[in-house]
């Protein structure tokens, strides 16, 4: 896609975003709620028309060939959209029928993925009686029962437990290994490690693109981790220091990012805390997490004046 833009009235949800994705990649849209991830997904799925710019999916134009795009993809929306008054099996059969999947092929796919997602015993349950995690498992199977070459997953792990999240990523990895191209949105920064490449979005802007390893190597490098029994005193002292551009709590530790021009960040942080009479139990430079990287990048982008509910 090239310079893709989507506006809702005066609000710009996606602002001149450009990227390309290769077959077989797991391409992640990473960013907080309201960053434009879901809007971008809907445009690529042919569900929204862009205001400006261009894009193709499977060689098909998102503006002129949206109907054909929808025959080439699988799509799992952010919120459960299947039929509550149908059973799990009936929902899957219905979606398989929409894509012309034969009963034999459908049964084969259902057996494989229901076993993988531990949904086999739920096939006779009404979808409306399922918890969020089980509904998400059903929605994932419905989106892949026709074996689409391109799969769009919008916040697939939102609201699910750690076991379900791990199962989902195992399925995603399996599909990519078999050649499917997968677009997945998430605001869970740790999930970036599962993606081949990432597009990091912030208030509709593409602020970084590349692998998680590349992003960590390029951003938030002057990072210090420290532990102290006086965490809140340390946090206050570092927040007011000119040499520190960002500081945040990480469990029982603090991560402090110093200015790029500082050559000895541990020494600087130690001096700041010494002046504040804060005793340090441990201090050392540390590798940034994806959350550190995002915060470092997002600082240079200010929130727009107009914020609407369609920004996600």
PyMOL commands that set and color helices and strands:
alter all, ss='L'
color gray80, all
select helices_A, chain A and resi 37-44+66-70+88-98+103-116+120-122+127-129+132-144+162-177+189-194+212-218+231-239+265-275+290-298
alter helices_A, ss='H'
color red, helices_A
select strands_A, chain A and resi 2-8+11-17+26-30+52-54+56-57+60-61+73-76+150-154+181-186+197-202+205-210+223-227+244-250+253-258+282-285
alter strands_A, ss='S'
color yellow, strands_A
deselect
rebuild
show_as cartoon
